[in-house]
Amino acid sequence: MQFEVRALTVENRLQTLVIEAADVPAARKSVEAKHLKVVSLKARAGMRRHSRRGSFSLVMFSQELLSLLEAGLSLVEALEGLIEKESSPVSRAIMEALIGRIREGSRLSDSVAMQPEYFPPLFVGIVRAAERTSDLPQALRRYIDYQTRLDMVRGKIISATIYPAVLFTVGGLVGLFLMTYVVPRFAAVYKDSGRDMPWMSRLLLSWGDLLGQHTVLVGLVSLSLVAVIVWYVRRNSRLGRWAVLAKRIPGIGERARILELSRLYMTLGMLLEGGIPIVMALEMVETSVSADTRLKLARARAEISNGEPVSHAFEIHALSTPIALRMLRVGERSGQLGTMLTKSAQFYEGESARWIERFSKVFEPVLMALIGIVIGVIIVLLYMPIFDLAGSLQ
């Protein structure tokens, strides 16, 4: 991440410089190491968001760190090795900040917690739990497995939406071309013929003539509409509102709820298997669910804190399904609540994957048929006057 710094030199001259650092404390320390006094320090516009998304992969970092730890290297040696091979300045700065704090005596969990823009609370929590048992490789293995399964479900959903999006876009472009280019030319021909036409053909030709006279305006409106849709999609993705919107769609709402509960069970299971107490784990996962589920989770956490069983609290606050409820009760009796939550998540992952596949197989042909019908109606209405003319000649 790049920071813009204004600092005073030893001669009390104001100097502006740009430095690369993992976070604000690291940037300040880097400036002070040059015997400069910091006046102001701020992240450069656009750099923070880009670096989070494109330059540092937490899963890749976890996989590489796990491989080095399993090979017998110490934590400091493993981080030094990762720094030596890393070509990205952002990733190097992140790991240099980590190793610097560890050498100063900080624990790994405290070091990663100081960079929340790169290390989420879940990662910090499992690392902190691993430090109690001195089993960091197992914690990293759990996190990698958790993130891989989340990415797998997300990938299936994205794959199921790509083809319909392409179909809809191509169909829209074809329809727009017909209405702004082809239909106006037919309208000019039919207008000169002076023949009476079916009212639906007249309506289509009048619309086509209107759009043909304002092609530039139609193009600008279409581009604006696409820009608004893209902005809306990105905004809801960033704010995590898709779960709330999907729950309101008939036929899809219940499946969206199951997917969200599956992710909740998967996250809770990972944290409990890592040794984190249930109340703390519930508090940590609140940021990964939608607003209404977060409210239910807070109420369930309050009851669990008062001694209620997890299965009972989840049941009365609609945080369970019939299968998950049975597994939760078995987990409470056997003392393997984390394992049962993970198995519940795996069960619903498989069920959701099959549902997504079936939905794609049905929805894609239906969408293709609808687009074909719309384009076909336009073509038929264009040629209806010609058919009438051919009939009268016969």
Helices and strands as residue ranges (DSSP letters): E 2-8, E 14-20, H 24-32, E 37-43, H 47-50, I 51-55, H 58-70, H 75-85, H 89-103, H 108-113, H 121-133, H 136-177, I 178-182, H 183-193, H 199-213, H 215-239, H 242-247, H 253-273, H 278-285, G 286-288, H 291-305, H 310-316, H 322-334, H 337-393
